[in-house]
């Protein structure tokens, strides 16, 4: 049975750990709110880009062609040379957040004839390197405070490799933020070639007037490719912010659970400490009473 001193030391240790987990909870909460605020501030610009792409499809119909768009690509057909952008966190302590997105990427890798891994986040980088997966060595990005500048750098590197013919399709594996305390949903989307239905869903009316006369200089294809580059930056930035917010939310959830477990453990330790102290006091009283009784018996 542990002594009261050992229990006191353990109570202090658990209390110190609880202070750390509580601080991590508050830090993650602040980071998540800041990331969501920055994302909301940039959203109107990318919404306008999306609307302009819809306008091009509405005006030009099926005549729009681009290196980023192929009407014959079937999402359900497995195989091919795929570039896979995987967004993980820089560290753990976030429950199953990193494992979920890594699992999603592996399912996508299994469906590829050939793949090229682009990893954002130190956790994913270490995982793939440790388990022998081929990771693009020149592509190293941290998930510490994602920004538009970071999204531009990532998109530029990916498009350069796409133009060099290193892959035919580009996917992004990330975690969609669902709000509140949750892990979010690990998912993947195809970025290149993009799907026309992402902008003009079948069976839905577009919110732009196709009869409006617009002239594109030098032509629709060139303008579309320029806009698509900016749109891809916005998509990558959205994936980064969603993943970052999901990571912080998952860490908040993990730290909240750790705080609850620490409180429960402290309650048990304090109860055990009080029992031991009470037993010690009772033992002392018993010994004193026995000594006094012995003295009285000797006096008689």
C-alpha positions, -999 to +999 in steps of 0.1 A: +000+000+000+014+034-009+023+059+018+007+093+023+038+109+010+037+089-022+001+098-027+008+135-021+036+134-047+012+118-072-015+143-065+010+171-072+021+154-104-014+149-117-023+185-108+007+199-127-003+177-157-038+190-156-025+226-157-006+218-189-036+201-206-059+230-196-034+255-211-032+234-243-070+235-245-071+273-243-043+277-268-060+254-293-092+273-288-075+306-296-058+292-327-090+277-341-110+310-337-082+329-354-080+305-384-117+305-389-118+343-388-091+346-415-109+321-437-141+340-435-123+372-445-110+357-477-142+337-486-160+365-506-131+367-531-130+330-539-168+330-541-166+356-569-140+334-587-163+305-585-192+326-599-170+337-628-161+302-637-198+293-636-204+322-660-179+308-685-195+275-685-230+290-688-219+312-718-196+288-736-215+255-727-194+225-736-169+245-756-147+253-727-113+236-728-084+238-704-054+218-693-071+217-659-104+204-672-111+171-690-147+161-695-138+125-701-122+119-667-143+094-646-138+097-608-149+061-604-122+047-626-093+035-604-056+036-614-036+062-632-008+084-621-020+104-592-005+133-572-018+132-536-016+162-513-020+150-477-026+176-450-017+164-414-007+182-383+028+190-370+023+170-338+001+145-321-020+149-289-051+153-311-069+120-308-074+102-341-071+133-362-038+124-380-046+087-383-079+094-400-065+115-428-035+091-433-060+062-436-079+082-462-047+088-482-038+051-481-071+041-496-064+066-524-029+052-528-043+016-531-065+027-560-035+043-579-013+026-604+014+051-595+013+079-570+034+109-558+030+120-522+030+156-512+028+160-474+020+190-453+026+186-416+055+171-397+034+142-383+025+129-417+060+135-430+075+114-402+049+087-406+053+081-443+091+082-441+092+058-411+069+033-429+088+035-462+064+054-484+079+075-512+075+112-502+084+141-524+116+152-508+115+188-520+080+194-507+082+203-470+056+225-454+047+229-418+011+233-406+020+261-382-005+289-389-016+283-425-018+314-447-026+324-483+011+328-490+016+292-479-013+281-501+002+299-531+036+283-526+020+248-523-002+253-554+027+267-575+048+236-567+020+212-575+011+229-608+048+229-618+049+192-613+016+187-631+029+208-661+061+186-660+040+155-664+048+139-631+011+130-625-021+131-644-046+138-616-042+157-584-061+148-552-061+165-518-067+145-486-077+167-457-101+170-428-133+190-432-141+210-402-176+202-388-176+228-360-176+223-323-155+198-305-150+170-330-123+153-352-140+165-384-144+143-414-113+130-433-120+131-470-104+136-504-113+157-534-099+158-570-084+192-578-071+185-613-087+179-637-115+197-620-151+186-624-174+209-643-202+198-620-184+214-591-193+247-606-225+239-626-242+210-609-263+189-632-300+197-629-295+230-612-299+265-627-268+287-627-271+321-610-255+339-639-272+351-670-259+331-700-273+357-725-251+384-711-224+393-736-189+390-723-157+392-742-126+374-729-091+385-739-073+368-754-097+338-752-119+319-727-093+291-723-065+315-713-087+334-689-101+302-674-066+288-667-056+320-650-087+321-629-084+284-621-049+289-607-063+315-583-092+292-575-069+263-568-050+285-544-083+292-526-092+255-525-058+246-510-061+274-485-096+263-476-083+227-471-054+240-449-077+261-427-103+233-424-076+208-414-059+233-390-093+241-374-101+204-372-067+196-356-072+223-330-108+211-323-096+175-320-068+187-296-093+206-276-114+175-273-084+154-263-073+179-237-108+183-224-110+145-219-076+146-203-088+173-179-118+152-170-097+121-164-073+141-143-101+155-121-115+120-116-080+106-107-074+135-083-107+127-066-097+091-062-062+100-049-075+125-024-101+100-011-073+074-008-051+100+010-079+109+034-085+072+042-048+066+049-046+097+071-077+087+089-063+052+095-030+067+107-049+090+131-070+061+143-039+039+148-023+067+169-054+071+190-056+034+195-019+032+206-024+062+230-055+046+245-037+012+248-007+030+265-030+049+289-049+017+298-016-001+305-005+026+328-038+025+347-035-013+350+000-010+364-012+017+389-038-007+402 
